[in-house]
């Protein structure tokens, strides 16, 4: 009897120990690894993880990451919108500054006696740059004024003298003289000056609205356009039915002056420029009588104005063409 009681006590003690081990780890030591015979081999497999506190930690971390992402996205959106508003406000101020500079150009053009305007009336270009006079805007504004009468008006090609002038200009610039026929035919379908490829051109049969229109005309390539661009315009004299054109000899460049008459040398053109400002070409030595007769002037009446206002990488440009008190062209960029 005593031996049986002793055996029962030992068995009970063993079960209590096993129960304590199970409660401490959640799984019996011998249950941690189980025998698997799926492949005919004896192997071990890890028992399923059942700790709920670990799952809760992972869930908390995921929520924290999600909230962090939302906060960052919100902060970035506020930053972008704030900067967009600031840039818009700056852009509007720069636009006002550029428009004000254009009005200033109009007043300067109307004051030819001002010594400040000497460059415009002797070189054909006036450039001014200064700090923007706004207390809350740190930037610069640049103004460029060009005399359009220093260039040849392509719309005056209906005039026989205008056609002859343009042929001479093309020759001076080493370009194909047939371009004169091409442009003349584009403007006036009934012209006597037919280009070699007239069958491939659908003429506009009207005045040109932009110098860039040259790029639309078959037979005028980009190289020829770039070469002509500094010396041609569609503003100033030459847009009326009389098609009379005038070149301002006080601002025209050498190729344009050489085109005023046949066989005009570069030396003579340079001498005319050295005598500026002119009131009469006869004041220049060796200028032939009648040089440029009927097509020269000493004062421009059409001006290309570019006003550029810039601050903090933001830029606004107002481009215009002014003829007297009339705005012939206006573009804001």
Order of alpha helices (4+ residues) and beta strands (2+ residues): alpha-beta-beta-alpha-alpha-beta-beta-beta-alpha-alpha-alpha-beta-beta-alpha-alpha-beta-beta-beta-beta
